[in-house]
C-alpha cells in the first residue's frame, strides 16, 4: 500500500479536530523516505546527513501526524530541556505520548547489559509515586498542553513478582492514589490473565485509561476491546498496535526492517482500531482517542494508519 502524504495529513488533521489522534511509535526511520519524509531536506554540502535527519525530522513528521509516542523516555528520565526542545518542533495542538521510565515500572531488573550490576535485583523504585512525580511529571509541566497520554507500560510479571493479578491491581491502586491529579494516564499490561474485572474497575475509579495493546503475549486487539469494563475512562480511549500475537520483537525487526512497506497485514486488528475510533467519534468530542502504531506491527506504521482511517467515515 502506497501512502499519499498530502491526503494522509489532511485526513489526520480532520480527525484530530474531532478528538482522534493517530500517530506512530517513534519517528526517526529512514525507511519512510518517499512516503513521509523528503530526503532533500537533510542534504548538507551535497550529501545526506543522518545527524541532521535525526535532529530535525520531527518537524516534518508533525506536518503529517498530530501525535507521536516518545519511546525514548522509557529508558531514561527526560530533562526539561529535551521535552521543551521536542515541543518547539511541533505546532499547537500536537499531542505527545510519553512512555514512563522503566525505573518506575520494573519490579525486578532484567538480565540486560544496560542494567549492569542491578540485573536480577529487586527495584527499590518500583511504583515510587514520589520519583515519578518529581523526575517525570514535574518535568512535563512546562509542555503540559502538548501532553496527550502518559503510558505506564508494565512488562510481563512472573509469579515471583505477584502471585495474582489482584495483588498487582492493589499495588497499582495505591501508586495511582498518591499521584498529582489531572494528568492523562494510561496503563498497559503484558499479563493477559490479569485483564480481569477488578483491574478494570480499579482504573475506572481512578479515572485512568486501560491501553488496549496488540503484543506477542496478549489477546488480539479485538478480544481486549470486547472485554466488559475495559474502556475504563470515558474521556480517553487509547490503543497501541505493537506486535502480532505470537511474534517476537526480534523476529519482527528482522522481517520488517527497514520499515518501508507493509509486509504482513493484520486486518482484524485494523478493524478493531477503527471501531475504537468510531466509538470515540460517536461521543461528539467527549471522548478523545489516541492510537499509536509501531513499525513492528505490519512493517510500515504510516501505511497501517492509512489503512485504519480508510475504514472510517470522517465527520464533516
C-alpha angles and dihedrals in degrees: 000000000000119000121228100208096197094048093044092051092050094050093046092049090052092050092047089055086062095047099266116126122186123180145138138267102259121335114223099105121138087195087075094067111123091022105052106353133053111220094208091068090069101045114119121186091346097311134091110255114210090188090056091047094052092045098047110023095093089073091055091043090055090056087070108025128049096207143022137191111238101212095174091077088068090071101043138010110264121240122228088244093056093046093048090047091055092046091051091060097057133065128251111284094033113134126211124206112207125198110220114244112264091233083082101038105042116087095190123017112247122235094263126134093240091065093055113180091000092067110122094011128116114261111237090198096056108136092355103167093191094053092047092048095047103036099036118015096040090052090053092054096092092056096035096130088062096048106103102165137004110204123209100198113190118196117220112294122217126226087258090061097048126358092207138015089242090065091054091047090054093050092046092048090055091048094049091047091060096052127099112263129247104046119125099243127181131183124213121193131196096191102090093192090061094067090105135142094257092055093049092044092052092052090047091054089052094045090239124144123239106222113223106220135189104214139151095259099034131089115263115282093251090055092052094047090053094055112113112255094008093126091076101170119050090200098054136034118184137183137175121200103202114144138357113254110271096018120112123225091240094053091048091053091050094046101041107034129149085030097223098135144017110267105169115030114208101201098176094054091045088054092048091051091049090049090052090052092049089051089057094046091053090064091066095239098317092111121053116210122206120186126178124190125199124211088233091065099072104344102265118045097195089057091048091052091050090050091051096050091045085070093056127085100223118226120247 
